[in-house]
Amino acid sequence: MILNRNFNPGFKIKLHIKDLANAIETGHQVGVPLPLTSAVMEMMQALKVDGKQENDHCSLVQYFEKMAQTEVKKQ
């Protein structure tokens, strides 16, 4: 999907944000740190800010593309 630039939703970014928020909250409640979960949440939030909350989680590549100022695509 990434190489074809297909970001049509299978599982939307906004749903990942909801689920990640639940996981982080539960971790806090039981005293378990979730640093990687929190990092992924920040990536998802950045995509949301860029208007990609309705896209598939394959859009994570766009997070890295933005930082690297490049685009992943077929040769």
TALIN-V596535 format. One record per pair of residues at least 12 apart in sequence whose C-alpha atoms are under 8 Angstrom apart, sorted by the first residue. I is the first residue (numbers start at 1). J is the second residue. D is the distance in Angstrom with one decimal. If there is no record, write none. Layout:
BEGIN
I_J_D + I_J_D
END
This chain:
BEGIN
1_58_7.2 + 2_58_6.2 + 2_59_7.7 + 2_61_7.3 + 2_72_7.5 + 2_73_7.4 + 3_72_6.5 + 3_73_4.8 + 3_74_5.5 + 4_73_6.9 + 4_74_7.2 + 5_73_7.2 + 7_55_5.4 + 7_56_5.2 + 7_57_7.7 + 7_58_6.2 + 7_59_6.0 + 8_55_5.6 + 8_56_5.6 + 9_54_6.6 + 9_55_4.9 + 9_56_3.9 + 9_57_7.6 + 10_56_5.5 + 10_57_7.8 + 11_55_7.8 + 11_56_5.3 + 11_57_6.3 + 12_53_6.5 + 12_54_5.3 + 12_55_5.3 + 12_56_4.7 + 12_57_6.2 + 13_44_6.4 + 13_47_7.7 + 13_48_7.2 + 13_52_7.2 + 13_53_4.7 + 13_54_6.1 + 13_55_5.9 + 13_56_6.0 + 13_57_5.6 + 14_44_7.9 + 14_48_7.3 + 14_53_4.9 + 14_54_6.5 + 16_44_7.5 + 16_57_7.9 + 17_41_6.4 + 17_44_6.4 + 17_45_7.2 + 20_37_6.9 + 20_38_7.9 + 20_41_6.3 + 21_41_7.6 + 23_37_7.9 + 24_37_7.1 + 24_38_7.0 + 43_60_7.3 + 43_63_6.7 + 44_60_7.4 + 46_63_7.4 + 47_59_7.6 + 47_60_7.5 + 47_62_7.9 + 47_63_6.6
END
